[in-house]
Amino acid sequence: MSIYVVYVDNQPVASAWLTFNSCSPFAGIWGGSTVKEYRGKGFYSLLLNKRIAEAKSRGAKYLIIDASDMSKPIVAKRGFEVVATTTGYTSPSR
């Protein structure tokens, strides 16, 4: 697993991770998020590009990503295509 964090003035403003399984040709791009006040400044795209480059350099043949509606236009620009959707659920508080 590789973890990336973007700092502005020594404060973390964006983070993301990349997972590998040595037995699989897939790498997983997960958890990309940016603090609301720092969105629109290219940090998510920067982290996405870094993870794609690392995955390629480590020999990953395929990349998977679970992108939110907010991220879909950004990942689509890099060639990702929607093949399935997920539905999030929350448990009622007790």
Secondary structure as a PSIPRED ss2 file (coil, helix, strand):
# PSIPRED VFORMAT (PSIPRED V4.0)

   1 M C   1.000  0.000  0.000
   2 S E   0.000  0.000  1.000
   3 I E   0.000  0.000  1.000
   4 Y E   0.000  0.000  1.000
   5 V E   0.000  0.000  1.000
   6 V E   0.000  0.000  1.000
   7 Y E   0.000  0.000  1.000
   8 V E   0.000  0.000  1.000
   9 D C   1.000  0.000  0.000
  10 N C   1.000  0.000  0.000
  11 Q E   0.000  0.000  1.000
  12 P E   0.000  0.000  1.000
  13 V E   0.000  0.000  1.000
  14 A E   0.000  0.000  1.000
  15 S E   0.000  0.000  1.000
  16 A E   0.000  0.000  1.000
  17 W E   0.000  0.000  1.000
  18 L E   0.000  0.000  1.000
  19 T E   0.000  0.000  1.000
  20 F E   0.000  0.000  1.000
  21 N C   1.000  0.000  0.000
  22 S C   1.000  0.000  0.000
  23 C C   1.000  0.000  0.000
  24 S C   1.000  0.000  0.000
  25 P C   1.000  0.000  0.000
  26 F E   0.000  0.000  1.000
  27 A E   0.000  0.000  1.000
  28 G E   0.000  0.000  1.000
  29 I E   0.000  0.000  1.000
  30 W E   0.000  0.000  1.000
  31 G E   0.000  0.000  1.000
  32 G E   0.000  0.000  1.000
  33 S E   0.000  0.000  1.000
  34 T E   0.000  0.000  1.000
  35 V C   1.000  0.000  0.000
  36 K H   0.000  1.000  0.000
  37 E H   0.000  1.000  0.000
  38 Y H   0.000  1.000  0.000
  39 R C   1.000  0.000  0.000
  40 G C   1.000  0.000  0.000
  41 K C   1.000  0.000  0.000
  42 G C   1.000  0.000  0.000
  43 F H   0.000  1.000  0.000
  44 Y H   0.000  1.000  0.000
  45 S H   0.000  1.000  0.000
  46 L H   0.000  1.000  0.000
  47 L H   0.000  1.000  0.000
  48 L H   0.000  1.000  0.000
  49 N H   0.000  1.000  0.000
  50 K H   0.000  1.000  0.000
  51 R H   0.000  1.000  0.000
  52 I H   0.000  1.000  0.000
  53 A H   0.000  1.000  0.000
  54 E H   0.000  1.000  0.000
  55 A H   0.000  1.000  0.000
  56 K H   0.000  1.000  0.000
  57 S H   0.000  1.000  0.000
  58 R C   1.000  0.000  0.000
  59 G C   1.000  0.000  0.000
  60 A C   1.000  0.000  0.000
  61 K C   1.000  0.000  0.000
  62 Y E   0.000  0.000  1.000
  63 L E   0.000  0.000  1.000
  64 I E   0.000  0.000  1.000
  65 I E   0.000  0.000  1.000
  66 D C   1.000  0.000  0.000
  67 A C   1.000  0.000  0.000
  68 S C   1.000  0.000  0.000
  69 D C   1.000  0.000  0.000
  70 M C   1.000  0.000  0.000
  71 S C   1.000  0.000  0.000
  72 K H   0.000  1.000  0.000
  73 P H   0.000  1.000  0.000
  74 I H   0.000  1.000  0.000
  75 V H   0.000  1.000  0.000
  76 A H   0.000  1.000  0.000
  77 K H   0.000  1.000  0.000
  78 R C   1.000  0.000  0.000
  79 G C   1.000  0.000  0.000
  80 F C   1.000  0.000  0.000
  81 E C   1.000  0.000  0.000
  82 V C   1.000  0.000  0.000
  83 V C   1.000  0.000  0.000
  84 A C   1.000  0.000  0.000
  85 T C   1.000  0.000  0.000
  86 T C   1.000  0.000  0.000
  87 T C   1.000  0.000  0.000
  88 G C   1.000  0.000  0.000
  89 Y C   1.000  0.000  0.000
  90 T C   1.000  0.000  0.000
  91 S C   1.000  0.000  0.000
  92 P C   1.000  0.000  0.000
  93 S C   1.000  0.000  0.000
  94 R C   1.000  0.000  0.000
